[in-house]
């Protein structure tokens, strides 16, 4: 009789664990340190900071990044700001996906995009790195391009040869005026990803 009851107990255990399909990893890309805090390249950090403040949670320093989480409509959102610097983002993303046992389809990477006008959203299920070193490193660590990414437009208003200075430069006055509304909309898009699904989120927020 003991082996029979043992089998019953072993079957019940997985039901007591958190359903991995209801956990989402949102990785905002950026560079650590005060000098990068207000730069265009750090929009991933900025969006996650806004979302965390909105949800009343705070980041704590953990392995390979700053981490916090909140629950919304039965879903758990884990927010990650890698501390590995932009070009080595993949190590942190891969580590936390594995540690939290989150399926790849529940990952969303938030980053900047020079090819979109300021504040425009483009949410996609896959694609190339587009020359973005952070995405390039994530692709290398995950060994796939099939992961969700949320690109936030920073426009390409820079002169020839001045791309690095532009990307690592601070937001302009007009951009800062529009930023609060854009951050609020970005937070809504991330929560929609976890609750309404990716396709509905793309239809609602892309190009907006």
N, C-alpha and C positions, 0 to 999 in steps of 0.2 A: 504493500500500500504506500510506503514512503516514496518510492520513485514516482508514483502517480501524482501524489500531492506536490512533489518537487516540480513536476512538469507544469502543473497548474500555476504555481507561484512564479515560475520563470516566464510564463506567458503574460502574467499581469504586470510585471515590472516595466516594460516599455510604455505602457499606458500612463504610468505615473510620471514619466519624463515630459519635458516641454516638447511639443510638436515642432520639429525643425522647420517645417514648412511655414510656420507662423513667426519665424525669426528672420530679420532682415539686417544685413550689414550695409551701412551707408558710409562710404569712404570718401571724405573730402580731401582733395589734394592741395598741397601747399608746402612752403618752406618754414621751418621753425626759426624763431628769433624775432626780436622787436623790429629789426630793420626791414623785415618782409611783411609785417603785419598788415599794412594798408596797401599792399601792391596788388596789381591786377592778377598776377599769377596765383595769388592766395585766395581767390574767390571760393574755392572749395572749403577752406577753413572758415571763411566768413559766413557762408551759408549754414554750415553746421553750428557755428557759434550762435547764429540767430535762432535756429531751430531749438537748440538746447535751452536758450534763454526763454523762448516762448513756452516750452514744456516744463520749465522750472527745474531743470537738472543741471549739474555741473560736471565738467570733465575732470578726470583724475589721471595722473601719470601712471601708465602701466607698460608692459613690454612692447616696445617698438611704436608706441604712440600714446596719444591722449584719448581716453575712452569714456563714454557715458551711454546711458540707455534710458528709454521710456516706453511705456505701453500706450497703445492707442487702438481702440476697437478690437481688442483681443490679439493684437499683434505686438511683438517686441521689436523695437528699432534700436539697433546698436550703432552708435555714431563713432567713427574712427577718424582721428587726425594723425596720420603717420608722423613719427618723429625722425624718420630716416632721410629726410629731405626729398624733394620732388622726384629726382632722378632715380631713387631707390625705393619708390613707393610699393613695389610689388612684394617685397619681403614682408612688410607689415600686413598688407591685404591678405596674402596667402596664409599667414600665421593665424590671423583672427578668424578667417573663414573656417580653417581646420579646427581651431580650439573650440569655437562655438558650434561646430558641426552644422554650419549653414550651407544649404545647397547653392551652387553657383548661380542659379536663376534668381536667387534672392539677394544678390549683390548689386549695388548701384554705386558707380564711381562718379563723383562730382568734380568737374574740372573746368578750366577756362578754354575758350576757343577763339582764335584770331579771325577765323573765317565767318564769324557771325557778328552782326551789328550789336552794339551794346545792349545787354539785358535780354537778348533773344535766347529762347530755350531750344535745344535739340536733344531729345531723348531717343536713344537707339538701343537695339538689342545686341548689336555686333558692329564690327567695322575695323578699319585700319587705325593705327595710332595717330595718323595725320601729322607725323613729325613731332608729336608731343612726347617728351622723354619719360614723363610719369606713366603714361599709358603704355609706352613701349616696354617699360620694366614690368608692369603688371602683366602684360601679355607674355613676357618671358617666364615669369614665375608660375602663372596659371596654365601656360602652354596652350593657350587658345585665345582667339579674338572674340569668342562668343560670350561676352559678359555685358551687362547693361551699363551704359554710361549716360550721364546727364551733363551736357556741354552748355556752359553759360557764355554767351557772347561778350567779348571784350573789344570787338572791332579791330580794325587794322590801320588806325589813323597814325601811322608813323612813316617817316622818310626812309628811303633806301639805306640799308645798313644799320638802322637804328632799332631793329626788332627787340633785341635783348633789353636795351634800356627802357623800351616801351612796356614790355611785359613785366619787368621788374620795377617799373615806375608806379607812382601812386595815382589814385583815381583823380580825374579832373573835377572841377566844380560842378559842372552840369551832371556828370555821372553820379556824384554824391547826392545831388538833389533827387534823382530818380531811384537811388539805391534802396531806400526803405520799402517801397512798393514791390520792387523786384525780389528782394529777400523774402518778403511775405509770400509772394507767389511761388517762389522756389520751395519754401517750406511746405506749402500746400501740395506741390507736385510730388515731393518725397513721400508724404503721408498717403497720397493717392496711389503711389506705386505699391505700397504694402497692403492697401485695403481694396482698391478698385481694380488692381491688376495693371500690368505694363501697357497693354494695348489701349485700354481706356485712358490711361495717363498720357500716352503719346497723342491720342486724338484730342484730348482736352488742352494740353499745355504746349505742344510743339508749335514753334513759330509765334508764340504769344509773348 
